[in-house]
Amino acid sequence: MQTLTLFDLDRSAPQAAPQAAVRVKPKRKKRTIHASVPLTPWTTVPDELLRDADWIVVSSSGGKDSQAMLSYVARRARLLGMLHKVVVVHADLGRAEWKGTRELAELQAIIAGVERFEVVTASGPDLLDRVEIRHGKLKAKAEQDAVEAGEDPTTATVAPAWPSSAARWCTAAVKRGPIHTLYTRLTDELAHLGRPVRILECIGQRAAESDKRAQLAGVEINRTASNGKRHITTWRPIHAWSDWRVWREIAQSRMPYHPAYDWGNKRLSCVLCVLGCNSDLVNGARRVPELAAAYAATERRIGADFKKGLSMQEIIRRAQALDEAEGPAGRPPVGTAMAEHLGHAATGKYRARQFALYGLAA
């Protein structure tokens, strides 16, 4: 009988196939909420919220909802003797924003009687550059995942780099983040209080805008932005307002609104917002063609359409077709958008007031 040595036994044993290294994705550290941050607001009564706050911060895009909210909040704060606590903040979006929006937001704050107007900007690349950087990272990840799965990396599917309704990373990067840095400064200014600073953030989101926004609470604690030094309560003062109610507030105020609404826009944010309706996008491409061209160039470089099912190149084509059919986009009279909601009589009074105060009505 053959005698097997340990060496022979080792060689005769079946060899396990080498296993591919498994890349373990590190778990994201769960953010802890400071124990002092409340779960729910102690009140939802507007006047109580205003009285209780150390700062009342009104976020203003310069759009119709922002200015209607500002007019309403400033008026209530004035009646309560709290106007000195109001701060208007505008997140400057750079070249992605309609020209003159920052100046308009400041003018609206001045007219509302608010003395403190803050402008915040995101550090680093602008929106289009961020899209390209994001695409590069997503492409590298898709290729790495394909290699580890034994697949051809050149055929890997790259996740969309453009913002979308499902991935609104642009809002966090160029709006919320910079505004939170303002909260830090405001908190430091009241550090002598020896307790968490109470900030009431006022946001002009309305239920009528979308099903998703309809589900938002009128008042809630912003636990993500709160910490041991500051407690942030989010208040949506005009959440239940209709379009008519927004335009009535604007008509009764002395504030001019952005001309983009008279040009046909339904909303105001980025000139070419991925969440905007198609008519808004075409209007933007007609009036700021150089920006539309820059978006189209980014599309070509990353190989992905600006919006699912609608490329910027197609938006530009539609804009050019309108220009050829109608001539260059005109400038309708001030009040055109308002008249659609309030009628010509109320709009006429608004126009007369605007002309007397600013010479803006034509």
C-alpha positions in Angstrom: 0.0 0.0 0.0 1.3 3.4 -1.0 2.2 5.7 1.9 1.2 9.3 1.4 3.3 12.0 3.0 1.9 15.3 4.2 3.3 16.8 1.1 1.4 14.3 -1.0 -1.8 14.9 0.9 -1.5 18.6 0.4 -1.0 18.2 -3.3 -3.8 15.7 -3.7 -6.4 17.9 -1.9 -8.6 19.9 -4.3 -7.4 23.5 -4.6 -10.0 26.2 -4.0 -10.4 28.6 -6.9 -9.0 32.1 -6.1 -11.8 34.5 -5.2 -12.0 37.9 -6.7 -11.4 40.7 -4.1 -14.7 42.0 -3.0 -14.9 45.8 -2.6 -16.7 46.6 0.5 -18.3 50.0 0.4 -17.7 51.8 3.6 -20.8 52.6 5.5 -21.7 56.3 5.7 -21.5 57.5 9.2 -25.0 58.2 10.5 -25.4 61.8 11.5 -26.5 62.2 15.0 -29.0 64.9 16.0 -28.2 66.8 19.1 -30.4 65.9 22.0 -31.5 69.5 22.5 -33.2 69.6 19.0 -36.9 69.2 19.4 -38.8 66.6 17.3 -41.7 68.9 16.5 -42.4 72.6 16.7 -44.0 73.8 19.9 -46.4 76.0 17.9 -47.7 76.5 14.3 -49.3 79.8 15.0 -47.6 82.4 12.7 -47.4 85.3 15.3 -46.0 83.0 18.0 -43.4 81.7 15.6 -42.3 85.2 14.8 -42.2 86.3 18.4 -40.2 83.3 19.5 -37.5 83.5 16.8 -34.2 85.2 17.4 -33.8 85.5 13.6 -36.4 85.4 10.9 -34.6 84.4 7.7 -36.6 84.8 4.5 -35.1 82.9 1.5 -35.6 84.9 -1.7 -35.1 83.7 -5.2 -36.5 86.9 -6.5 -39.5 85.0 -7.9 -43.1 85.7 -7.4 -43.6 83.2 -4.5 -40.6 84.6 -2.7 -41.7 88.2 -2.9 -45.3 87.4 -2.0 -44.0 85.5 1.1 -41.6 88.4 1.9 -44.4 90.9 1.7 -46.6 88.8 4.0 -43.9 88.0 6.5 -42.5 91.5 6.7 -45.9 93.0 7.2 -46.7 90.6 10.1 -43.3 91.1 11.6 -43.7 94.9 11.4 -47.1 94.8 13.2 -45.5 92.7 16.0 -42.5 95.0 16.3 -40.2 92.1 15.1 -39.1 93.6 11.7 -35.5 94.1 13.1 -35.1 90.3 13.3 -35.8 89.7 9.6 -33.0 88.8 7.3 -33.5 88.3 3.6 -31.0 85.8 1.9 -30.5 85.3 -1.8 -28.5 82.4 -3.1 -26.7 83.7 -6.2 -26.7 81.1 -8.9 -24.1 82.8 -11.1 -24.5 82.5 -14.9 -27.3 80.0 -14.5 -29.6 82.7 -13.0 -31.6 85.4 -14.9 -29.7 88.6 -15.2 -30.7 91.2 -12.6 -32.3 88.7 -10.2 -29.9 89.4 -7.3 -30.5 93.2 -7.6 -34.3 92.6 -7.8 -34.3 90.5 -4.7 -32.4 93.3 -2.8 -34.9 95.9 -4.1 -37.8 93.8 -2.9 -36.2 93.5 0.6 -35.7 97.3 0.8 -39.3 98.0 -0.2 -40.4 95.5 2.4 -38.5 97.5 5.0 -35.9 94.8 5.7 -32.6 96.3 6.5 -30.4 93.2 6.3 -30.0 91.6 2.9 -27.5 88.7 2.5 -26.1 87.1 -0.7 -24.6 83.7 -0.4 -22.8 81.8 -3.2 -21.5 78.3 -3.5 -17.8 77.9 -3.4 -16.0 76.1 -6.2 -17.3 75.3 -9.7 -20.5 76.6 -11.1 -23.5 74.4 -12.1 -22.3 73.3 -15.5 -18.8 72.6 -14.3 -20.3 70.5 -11.4 -22.2 68.5 -14.0 -19.0 67.6 -15.8 -17.2 66.8 -12.6 -20.1 64.6 -11.4 -20.2 62.8 -14.8 -16.5 62.0 -14.5 -17.0 60.5 -11.0 -20.0 58.5 -12.1 -18.3 57.2 -15.2 -15.3 56.1 -13.2 -17.5 54.3 -10.7 -19.5 52.5 -13.4 -16.3 51.3 -15.2 -14.8 50.1 -11.9 -18.0 48.2 -11.0 -18.0 46.6 -14.5 -14.4 45.5 -14.2 -15.1 43.9 -10.8 -18.1 42.1 -12.3 -15.9 40.7 -15.1 -17.7 42.9 -17.7 -16.5 45.2 -20.4 -16.0 48.7 -18.8 -16.5 50.4 -22.2 -20.2 49.2 -22.2 -20.9 50.3 -18.6 -24.0 52.3 -18.0 -23.2 55.7 -16.5 -25.8 57.2 -14.1 -27.2 60.6 -15.1 -25.1 63.6 -14.1 -27.7 66.3 -14.7 -29.9 67.2 -11.8 -33.5 65.8 -11.9 -36.6 65.7 -9.8 -35.2 62.4 -8.3 -31.7 63.8 -7.7 -31.9 67.5 -6.9 -28.3 67.7 -5.9 -28.1 71.2 -7.4 -30.4 72.6 -4.7 -28.3 71.2 -1.9 -25.0 72.3 -3.5 -25.8 75.9 -4.6 -28.7 76.9 -2.3 -29.2 75.0 0.9 -25.5 74.6 1.7 -24.5 78.2 1.3 -27.6 79.3 3.2 -26.6 77.1 6.1 -23.3 78.9 6.2 -25.3 82.1 6.9 -27.1 80.3 9.7 -23.7 79.6 11.2 -22.8 83.3 11.1 -26.1 84.4 12.5 -25.7 81.8 15.3 -22.3 83.2 16.2 -23.6 86.7 16.4 -26.0 85.6 19.2 -23.6 83.3 21.0 -23.8 85.5 24.1 -27.4 84.2 24.7 -25.9 81.1 26.2 -28.5 78.8 24.6 -29.3 77.4 21.2 -30.2 80.3 18.8 -33.7 80.0 17.4 -33.9 80.6 13.6 -37.2 80.7 11.8 -36.4 79.9 8.1 -39.2 81.1 5.8 -39.5 79.2 2.5 -41.9 80.1 -0.3 -42.9 76.5 -1.3 -46.6 76.0 -2.2 -48.8 72.9 -2.3 -50.2 74.0 -5.7 -46.7 73.6 -7.3 -46.5 69.8 -7.2 -47.8 66.7 -5.4 -44.5 66.4 -3.6 -44.7 69.9 -2.2 -48.3 69.4 -1.3 -47.2 66.7 1.2 -44.8 69.1 3.0 -45.7 70.4 6.4 -46.6 74.1 6.9 -44.3 74.1 9.9 -41.6 71.6 10.9 -38.2 71.3 12.6 -35.3 71.3 10.2 -33.3 68.7 12.2 -30.7 68.3 9.5 -29.7 72.0 9.8 -30.1 72.1 13.6 -27.5 71.3 16.1 -26.5 72.1 19.7 -25.9 75.8 18.9 -29.0 76.5 16.8 -32.5 75.2 16.3 -34.0 75.7 12.9 -37.8 75.8 12.4 -39.0 75.7 8.8 -42.1 77.8 8.1 -43.9 77.8 4.7 -46.1 80.8 5.1 -47.8 80.6 1.7 -48.0 76.8 1.5 -51.8 76.9 1.1 -51.9 79.9 -1.3 -53.3 79.8 -4.8 -51.7 81.6 -7.8 -54.4 84.2 -7.4 -53.5 84.8 -3.8 -49.8 85.2 -4.6 -50.5 87.7 -7.4 -52.9 89.7 -5.2 -50.2 90.0 -2.5 -47.8 91.3 -5.2 -50.4 93.8 -6.5 -51.1 95.1 -3.0 -47.3 95.5 -2.3 -45.1 98.1 -3.9 -42.7 95.5 -5.2 -41.9 95.0 -8.9 -41.7 91.4 -10.0 -39.3 89.8 -12.4 -40.1 90.5 -16.1 -39.6 86.8 -17.0 -43.2 86.2 -15.9 -44.4 88.7 -18.4 -42.3 87.0 -21.0 -44.2 83.8 -20.4 -42.4 81.9 -17.6 -44.3 80.0 -15.1 -41.5 79.9 -12.5 -38.2 81.7 -11.8 -35.0 80.0 -10.8 -32.3 79.0 -13.2 -32.8 80.3 -16.7 -32.7 76.7 -17.9 -33.9 74.7 -14.9 -34.3 70.9 -15.5 -37.5 71.1 -13.4 -39.0 73.8 -15.5 -41.7 73.2 -18.1 -40.8 73.0 -21.7 -42.2 76.4 -22.6 -40.0 78.0 -19.8 -37.0 76.2 -21.2 -37.7 77.4 -24.8 -38.3 80.9 -23.5 -34.9 80.8 -21.7 -33.1 79.6 -24.8 -34.7 82.4 -26.9 -33.7 85.1 -24.4 -30.3 83.8 -23.3 -29.0 81.9 -26.3 -25.4 81.9 -25.2 -26.3 80.1 -22.0 -28.3 77.5 -23.9 -25.3 77.0 -26.2 -23.1 76.3 -23.1 -25.6 73.7 -21.8 -25.6 72.1 -25.2 -21.8 71.9 -25.2 -21.9 70.2 -21.8 -24.4 67.7 -23.2 -22.0 66.8 -26.0 -19.0 66.5 -23.7 -20.7 64.1 -21.3 -22.9 62.4 -23.9 -26.2 62.8 -22.0 -29.3 64.9 -22.6 -30.0 67.8 -20.3 -33.5 66.4 -19.5 -34.8 62.9 -20.0 -36.4 62.8 -23.4 -35.5 66.4 -24.2 -32.0 67.6 -25.1 -30.9 71.2 -24.9 -30.1 71.0 -28.6 -33.8 70.3 -29.3 -34.8 73.1 -27.0 -32.5 75.4 -29.0 -34.0 74.2 -32.2 -37.5 75.0 -31.0 -36.4 78.4 -29.8 -34.9 79.2 -33.3 -38.0 78.0 -35.0 -40.1 80.4 -33.0 -37.7 83.3 -33.7 -38.0 82.5 -37.4 -41.8 82.4 -37.3 -42.4 85.3 -34.9 -39.2 87.3 -34.9 -37.0 87.9 -31.9 -38.7 87.5 -28.5 -40.4 90.7 -27.5 -41.0 92.5 -24.2 -44.7 92.5 -23.3 -45.9 95.3 -21.1 -45.4 95.1 -17.3 -48.4 93.4 -15.7 -49.1 91.0 -18.5 -48.7 88.0 -16.2 -50.6 89.6 -13.4 -53.5 90.4 -15.6 -54.0 86.7 -16.4 -54.8 86.2 -12.7 -56.2 89.4 -11.4 -57.7 91.1 -14.5 -56.9 94.4 -16.1 -58.4 96.7 -13.5 -56.3 95.5 -10.6 -53.3 95.3 -12.8 -53.8 98.8 -14.1 -53.6 100.1 -10.6 -50.4 98.1 -10.0 -48.9 99.4 -13.2 -49.7 103.0 -12.3 -48.1 102.6 -8.9 -45.0 101.0 -10.4 -44.7 103.9 -12.9 -45.1 106.5 -10.2 -42.5 104.9 -7.9 -39.9 103.5 -10.3 -40.9 104.4 -13.8 -41.0 100.6 -14.5 -44.3 100.3 -16.2 -44.4 100.8 -20.0 
